[in-house]
Amino acid sequence: MAQPPKVQPPANTPTPAPPDPPPYPRVYAWLFQAWLVMFLFVICGALIFYLLSYIPRG
């Protein structure tokens, strides 16, 4: 049984790259860092209070 002929791909032409996105305002970085610090404080505080509940009280 004969194989079908293979189709040659077109010549390697580089596709144009999409334009770079505009830079984010610096305030977005500050807001994200503030949110991250508050989130970590809440998680660490909850863990501390949880572990303190296991300390026996006299």
C-alpha positions in Angstrom: 0.0 0.0 0.0 1.5 3.3 -1.0 2.1 6.0 1.6 0.5 9.4 0.9 3.0 12.1 0.0 4.3 14.2 2.9 3.4 17.9 2.8 6.4 20.2 3.3 5.9 22.8 6.0 6.2 26.4 4.8 9.6 28.1 5.2 10.5 29.1 8.7 9.3 32.7 8.9 9.5 34.2 12.4 6.1 35.2 13.7 6.1 38.8 15.1 6.1 38.9 18.9 3.2 40.6 20.7 3.9 44.0 22.1 5.1 44.3 25.7 2.4 45.1 28.2 2.5 48.5 29.8 4.4 48.6 33.1 2.3 48.4 36.2 2.1 51.4 38.5 4.3 51.1 41.6 1.3 51.5 43.8 0.1 48.0 42.8 3.4 46.5 44.1 2.9 48.4 47.4 -0.7 47.2 47.7 0.2 43.6 47.0 3.0 43.7 49.6 0.7 45.2 52.2 -1.9 42.6 51.5 0.7 39.8 51.7 2.1 41.1 55.1 -1.4 41.3 56.5 -2.2 37.8 55.3 0.9 36.4 56.9 0.1 38.2 60.2 -3.4 36.7 60.2 -2.1 33.2 59.4 0.8 33.3 62.0 -1.5 34.8 64.6 -4.1 32.1 64.1 -1.3 29.5 64.4 0.0 31.0 67.6 -3.4 31.2 69.2 -4.1 27.6 68.1 -0.8 26.3 69.6 -1.3 28.3 72.8 -4.6 26.6 73.4 -2.7 23.3 73.9 -0.6 24.8 76.8 -2.1 23.4 80.0 -3.3 26.1 82.4 -3.0 25.6 86.2 
